[in-house]
Amino acid sequence: MQVVTGAMGSLIPKLFQVLKEEYKLQKGVKQDVEFLLRELPSMHAALRKVANVPRDQLDKQVKVWADEVRELSYVMDDVVDSFLVSVEGSGPAASSHKLKELLKAMGKLIPKGKARRKIANKIKGIKIVVKEVADRRDRYRVDDAVANLAATPTVDPRLLALFKDQKELVGVDVAKEEITKMLTDRDGDVPNNKLKIISICGIGGLGKTTLAKVVHEGLQEKFELKAFISVGQRPDVKKVLRDILHKLDKKGYMIYDAPTLDEKQLIEALQILLENNRYFIVIDDIWDIDSWEIIRCALKDSNCGSKIMTTTRSLDVAKKSGEVFQLKPLSQDHSENLFYTRLYGGKSKCPFDLPVEVSEKILQKCGGVPLAIITIASLLDGKPREDWSKVYESIGFGHGENQDLDNTRKILLFSYYDLPYYLRPCLLYLSIYPEDYNIRKYTLIWKWVAEGFIKKEPKIGQYELGERYFNELVNRSMIQPIEPKDLGPVSECRVHDLVLDMICLLSEEDNFVTILDTDDQNNCLQSNVRRLAIQKRLMKKGDSLANMSMKQVRSFNTTTCVIHMMPSLPSFGALRVLAMEGCTFKGDGYHLNHLGSLVQLRYLGLRDMPIDELPEEIGKLKFLQILDLQGSCLNELPQSIGLLTQLKCLNASNSSGHAISALHFLGNLTSLEDLSIEYKRRYPDITEDLGKLTQLRRLRVCSHYFPMDDSVVTVLVKSLCKLKEIHSLDLVWMNGGEESEAWEGYVPPRNLHDLRLRFSRRQMFPAWINPSVLPNLTRLSLCGEGVVVEVMHMEILGSFPELVSLKLEWDHHEARLGDGGLFPKLRYMETDALPIFLEGRMPLLEHLVFRYSFEFDYDSLWNLQSLQKVEAICYFWKPEWQDVLELAVKAHPNRPSLLCR
């Protein structure tokens, strides 16, 4: 049974905090808290044991007991947090006189004496309930539910390659060839004839989407218009039609003002666009015939040889769509190849004492389903081989009608139960996101922090610990990493449909997350909802959700919704996380009225939201840890943010052209670990204030409008020298940065692994950018004007032992590489001029992007033995250059893809 431990993990440390002398508890209350501290740890341990036993193996009374303890932990946590909010001086004092005056003007949040008496009575009542629950634990013999906690594996470096090269590992090449023949009438080309529709059908996890992508990528260059669109289980057909229009014609999308069109108008717009054009469109993951028939109306046949490919789990839908390609499970050979590659890097690398008989039985049970094979291999990774038979016997496959699907689900569940207890809530939390959604690692981990899933540990930040959790979930194949273009660290992930189905079911069973993704679910809400996720729906005026009681809700997430009316903020009595992402407000908009009433808020996320003002009362949120405003419309931040002394992350960077014009408070936020800001006025104290933020691990600063003279550079460098914990540094000065010797005084910390510098005026190549100073650097981006990068500098860059991604965007640099084994781990390079690649250099380079407008030695590309992709971006491109480049690329043994623009 998945019974996460509720708020128990964060509650116990808070109770210890309450016992501190500074809070001056009355004698009776103190004794009650001491009793809770004696009893709760054993309850926590028992709850974790129960959580490791499959649900169908638990006694009903044990389930009831576990549910009661979990809900009780939430109630206790709310009471303790209310006490901490009510205590005067629970947070560090403001350091500036102005901020002290502002805090005084805000007044007390809760009357001190009345609040303490009320909380004392609640604690006494909780003590009585805890006694009763403890007695029942003994009667129900809860402690007999013993769990085997799995050991934590190290991050597996093979997994990204596994996903990237999946077409080779799972035998997709044969299926690709067959579908290509079906689409091209088996003549190897794409003739002009009637519209052809192929539907790939198979169970979840079989690789339908992967196969469709491979086929689409192989043929799309032969078509004028192309798109790859995901539909999903509960599609918003109007949004699907908008997505198709946007993918095919971004300008037309804006001209039509597509978000305002209804289904009929979108269909007509698409029909006009597709008239007399040859197109290739993939409609991925269709679940029902009705949705497909509406989409099909828009895809007009103009006898131009257009192609449509669909994927679906339903054979009925596939037959309605077009010619069916039934995707088969992997053969035994391909299954073994995938299985042993996941475990050992290849079948040839298997140990001599491999338990062959058990391996064959496991693969037989996996039924050739790639997801099942990857999942069970991840489960076995790191376990003694003598224990494999125990794993096989414990899987417990069923014998239902859809046995392949049933087997895969049970494998996933078994892998879920094998997760350490601390990873389970992190995985279940992914159910707040819609299917087929690209989840940003950055926001996900900070939400984990705000929810209390990541505990504090010495000598490591909570975000870094969260990255370890994230990597563990990737390593166990529970989430799928999305590799960034520059092949640097993973920044996004997705959840496979089968895994998402599983975690949504588990979240519902244990009241972990309640998901609302249709308009008819409001009446089904329970009174004890703790986390609410609203996905891709229309929140209309008069929506019953807006009038429901939210006093017990701890997390409120909305993703890509159209909002006419929201629940009032004061109705959220216990809210810790308020996250709205990519939503649209209708009517009068949304003004965050009464934001200051959310006194227990830890996370406020308004990413990609049309919010242009934050109220001054945000300063009342003294427990706020994360403020994510990326992509909002804010031009100014309230001064009261300087009161948020527990703030760990402030992200005020914008891609919409907005920049912040007031940052006087920055030096007060000394708890910051992550800061990303764009500002547009001259504030000399900004660069000085950065030196006060000594806990920073990630820093991105973009200055738009004021010149960066020598004095500002000197102060900036002095501040940066004080930041000893920096792992990632990104500095952008759009109007300044004259050549200055002050940079030579910068000594970066040795643990810096991500460095990006952009200046708009002349800069010398920094002498401190060398492997002896930065031995752990994995990503480097240097951009500026008028800088000459000489051969010696390229040799320095080539000597970084861990460098994976390199971007050089300066006016001129000499690119011929000298002797020696340079760039041993480089996988991505972007440059203003194409280097001359000598044999043995850059042995792992996969992706090359270059800009410039002169001829160069294309033939040296042959020496890049791992090259997979070439991009040429030239502003004064000559056709003969492209011809030469195309010949060089075609002659390369890897046949890398080529994009010229």
Rosetta blueprint (number, residue, H / E / L):
1 M L
2 Q L
3 V L
4 V L
5 T L
6 G L
7 A L
8 M H
9 G H
10 S H
11 L H
12 I H
13 P H
14 K H
15 L H
16 F H
17 Q H
18 V H
19 L L
20 K L
21 E H
22 E H
23 Y H
24 K L
25 L L
26 Q L
27 K H
28 G H
29 V H
30 K H
31 Q H
32 D H
33 V H
34 E H
35 F H
36 L H
37 L H
38 R H
39 E H
40 L H
41 P H
42 S H
43 M H
44 H H
45 A H
46 A H
47 L H
48 R H
49 K H
50 V H
51 A H
52 N L
53 V L
54 P L
55 R H
56 D H
57 Q H
58 L L
59 D L
60 K H
61 Q H
62 V H
63 K H
64 V H
65 W H
66 A H
67 D H
68 E H
69 V H
70 R H
71 E H
72 L H
73 S H
74 Y H
75 V H
76 M H
77 D H
78 D H
79 V H
80 V H
81 D H
82 S H
83 F H
84 L H
85 V H
86 S H
87 V L
88 E L
89 G L
90 S L
91 G L
92 P L
93 A L
94 A L
95 S L
96 S L
97 H H
98 K H
99 L H
100 K H
101 E H
102 L H
103 L H
104 K H
105 A H
106 M H
107 G L
108 K L
109 L L
110 I L
111 P L
112 K H
113 G H
114 K H
115 A H
116 R H
117 R H
118 K H
119 I H
120 A H
121 N H
122 K H
123 I H
124 K H
125 G H
126 I H
127 K H
128 I H
129 V H
130 V H
131 K H
132 E H
133 V H
134 A H
135 D H
136 R H
137 R H
138 D H
139 R H
140 Y H
141 R L
142 V H
143 D H
144 D H
145 A L
146 V L
147 A L
148 N L
149 L L
150 A L
151 A L
152 T L
153 P L
154 T L
155 V L
156 D L
157 P L
158 R L
159 L H
160 L H
161 A H
162 L H
163 F H
164 K H
165 D L
166 Q H
167 K H
168 E H
169 L H
170 V L
171 G L
172 V H
173 D H
174 V H
175 A H
176 K H
177 E H
178 E H
179 I H
180 T H
181 K H
182 M H
183 L H
184 T L
185 D L
186 R L
187 D L
188 G L
189 D L
190 V L
191 P L
192 N L
193 N L
194 K L
195 L L
196 K E
197 I E
198 I E
199 S E
200 I E
201 C E
202 G L
203 I L
204 G L
205 G L
206 L L
207 G L
208 K H
209 T H
210 T H
211 L H
212 A H
213 K H
214 V H
215 V H
216 H H
217 E H
218 G H
219 L H
220 Q H
221 E H
222 K H
223 F L
224 E L
225 L E
226 K E
227 A E
228 F E
229 I E
230 S E
231 V E
232 G E
233 Q L
234 R L
235 P L
236 D L
237 V H
238 K H
239 K H
240 V H
241 L H
242 R H
243 D H
244 I H
245 L H
246 H H
247 K H
248 L H
249 D L
250 K H
251 K H
252 G H
253 Y H
254 M H
255 I H
256 Y H
257 D L
258 A H
259 P H
260 T H
261 L L
262 D L
263 E H
264 K H
265 Q H
266 L H
267 I H
268 E H
269 A H
270 L H
271 Q H
272 I H
273 L H
274 L H
275 E L
276 N L
277 N L
278 R L
279 Y E
280 F E
281 I E
282 V E
283 I E
284 D E
285 D E
286 I E
287 W L
288 D L
289 I H
290 D H
291 S H
292 W H
293 E H
294 I H
295 I H
296 R H
297 C H
298 A H
299 L L
300 K L
301 D L
302 S L
303 N L
304 C L
305 G L
306 S L
307 K E
308 I E
309 M E
310 T E
311 T E
312 T E
313 R L
314 S L
315 L H
316 D H
317 V H
318 A H
319 K H
320 K H
321 S H
322 G L
323 E E
324 V E
325 F E
326 Q E
327 L L
328 K L
329 P L
330 L L
331 S L
332 Q H
333 D H
334 H H
335 S H
336 E H
337 N H
338 L H
339 F H
340 Y H
341 T H
342 R H
343 L H
344 Y H
345 G L
346 G L
347 K H
348 S H
349 K H
350 C L
351 P L
352 F L
353 D L
354 L L
355 P L
356 V H
357 E H
358 V H
359 S H
360 E H
361 K H
362 I H
363 L H
364 Q H
365 K H
366 C H
367 G L
368 G L
369 V L
370 P H
371 L H
372 A H
373 I H
374 I H
375 T H
376 I H
377 A H
378 S H
379 L H
380 L H
381 D L
382 G L
383 K L
384 P L
385 R H
386 E H
387 D H
388 W H
389 S H
390 K H
391 V H
392 Y H
393 E H
394 S H
395 I L
396 G L
397 F L
398 G L
399 H L
400 G L
401 E L
402 N L
403 Q H
404 D H
405 L H
406 D H
407 N H
408 T H
409 R H
410 K H
411 I H
412 L H
413 L H
414 F H
415 S H
416 Y H
417 Y H
418 D L
419 L L
420 P L
421 Y L
422 Y L
423 L L
424 R H
425 P H
426 C H
427 L H
428 L H
429 Y H
430 L H
431 S H
432 I H
433 Y L
434 P L
435 E L
436 D L
437 Y L
438 N L
439 I E
440 R E
441 K H
442 Y H
443 T H
444 L H
445 I H
446 W H
447 K H
448 W H
449 V H
450 A H
451 E H
452 G L
453 F L
454 I L
455 K L
456 K L
457 E E
458 P L
459 K L
460 I E
461 G L
462 Q H
463 Y H
464 E H
465 L H
466 G H
467 E H
468 R H
469 Y H
470 F H
471 N H
472 E H
473 L H
474 V H
475 N H
476 R L
477 S L
478 M L
479 I L
480 Q E
481 P E
482 I E
483 E L
484 P L
485 K L
486 D L
487 L L
488 G L
489 P L
490 V L
491 S L
492 E E
493 C E
494 R E
495 V L
496 H L
497 D H
498 L H
499 V H
500 L H
501 D H
502 M H
503 I H
504 C H
505 L H
506 L H
507 S H
508 E H
509 E H
510 D L
511 N L
512 F L
513 V L
514 T E
515 I E
516 L E
517 D L
518 T L
519 D L
520 D L
521 Q L
522 N H
523 N H
524 C H
525 L L
526 Q L
527 S L
528 N L
529 V L
530 R L
531 R E
532 L E
533 A E
534 I E
535 Q E
536 K L
537 R L
538 L E
539 M E
540 K L
541 K L
542 G L
543 D L
544 S H
545 L H
546 A H
547 N H
548 M L
549 S L
550 M L
551 K L
552 Q L
553 V L
554 R L
555 S E
556 F E
557 N E
558 T E
559 T E
560 T L
561 C L
562 V E
563 I E
564 H L
565 M L
566 M L
567 P L
568 S L
569 L H
570 P H
571 S H
572 F L
573 G L
574 A L
575 L L
576 R L
577 V E
578 L E
579 A E
580 M E
581 E E
582 G L
583 C L
584 T E
585 F E
586 K L
587 G L
588 D L
589 G L
590 Y L
591 H L
592 L L
593 N L
594 H L
595 L H
596 G H
597 S H
598 L L
599 V L
600 Q L
601 L L
602 R L
603 Y E
604 L E
605 G E
606 L L
607 R L
608 D L
609 M L
610 P L
611 I L
612 D L
613 E L
614 L L
615 P L
616 E H
617 E H
618 I H
619 G H
620 K H
621 L L
622 K L
623 F L
624 L L
625 Q L
626 I E
627 L E
628 D E
629 L L
630 Q L
631 G L
632 S L
633 C L
634 L L
635 N L
636 E L
637 L L
638 P L
639 Q H
640 S H
641 I H
642 G H
643 L H
644 L L
645 T L
646 Q L
647 L L
648 K L
649 C E
650 L E
651 N E
652 A E
653 S L
654 N L
655 S L
656 S L
657 G L
658 H L
659 A L
660 I E
661 S L
662 A L
663 L L
664 H L
665 F L
666 L H
667 G H
668 N H
669 L L
670 T L
671 S L
672 L L
673 E L
674 D E
675 L E
676 S E
677 I E
678 E E
679 Y E
680 K L
681 R L
682 R L
683 Y L
684 P H
685 D H
686 I H
687 T H
688 E H
689 D H
690 L H
691 G L
692 K L
693 L L
694 T L
695 Q L
696 L L
697 R L
698 R E
699 L E
700 R E
701 V E
702 C E
703 S E
704 H L
705 Y L
706 F L
707 P L
708 M L
709 D L
710 D H
711 S H
712 V H
713 V H
714 T H
715 V H
716 L H
717 V H
718 K H
719 S H
720 L H
721 C L
722 K L
723 L L
724 K L
725 E L
726 I L
727 H L
728 S E
729 L E
730 D E
731 L E
732 V E
733 W E
734 M L
735 N L
736 G L
737 G L
738 E L
739 E L
740 S L
741 E H
742 A H
743 W H
744 E H
745 G H
746 Y L
747 V L
748 P L
749 P L
750 R L
751 N L
752 L L
753 H L
754 D E
755 L E
756 R E
757 L E
758 R E
759 F E
760 S L
761 R L
762 R L
763 Q L
764 M L
765 F L
766 P L
767 A L
768 W L
769 I L
770 N L
771 P L
772 S L
773 V L
774 L L
775 P L
776 N L
777 L L
778 T L
779 R E
780 L E
781 S E
782 L E
783 C E
784 G L
785 E L
786 G L
787 V L
788 V E
789 V E
790 E L
791 V H
792 M H
793 H H
794 M H
795 E H
796 I H
797 L H
798 G H
799 S L
800 F L
801 P L
802 E L
803 L L
804 V L
805 S E
806 L E
807 K E
808 L E
809 E E
810 W L
811 D L
812 H E
813 H E
814 E L
815 A L
816 R L
817 L L
818 G L
819 D L
820 G L
821 G L
822 L L
823 F L
824 P L
825 K L
826 L L
827 R L
828 Y E
829 M E
830 E E
831 T E
832 D L
833 A L
834 L L
835 P L
836 I L
837 F L
838 L L
839 E L
840 G L
841 R L
842 M L
843 P L
844 L L
845 L L
846 E L
847 H E
848 L E
849 V E
850 F E
851 R E
852 Y L
853 S L
854 F L
855 E L
856 F L
857 D L
858 Y H
859 D H
860 S H
861 L H
862 W H
863 N H
864 L L
865 Q L
866 S L
867 L L
868 Q L
869 K E
870 V E
871 E E
872 A E
873 I E
874 C L
875 Y L
876 F L
877 W L
878 K L
879 P H
880 E H
881 W H
882 Q H
883 D H
884 V H
885 L H
886 E H
887 L H
888 A H
889 V H
890 K H
891 A H
892 H L
893 P L
894 N L
895 R L
896 P L
897 S E
898 L E
899 L E
900 C E
901 R L
